[in-house]
Amino acid sequence: MLNHEVKNRIEEGIPDSECLVNEFSGGTDHYSVVVISDSFDGHASLKRHRMIMDLFKEEMDTGEVHALTIKALTRKQWNDQKSK
């Protein structure tokens, strides 16, 4: 799976989201993502991660995606973090 495919999957699956993707193994199966969406508002971190992981269930089962490190933030959290 390529960076743009990971980005598209998340942005299509999480309403009003913006996704930043980094492949960190030098291949195509270890990703770090930052997902920004107000759809996360009111949800605990675990729920946010599950929302994203559910989008990659098949790829995780087959090993096409081996690792997915997630940072899931609301727009306010993202803006607050950027201003620090």
Helices and strands as residue ranges (DSSP letters): H 3-13, E 18-23, E 30-36, G 38-40, H 45-53, G 54-56, H 57-62, E 67-73, H 75-82
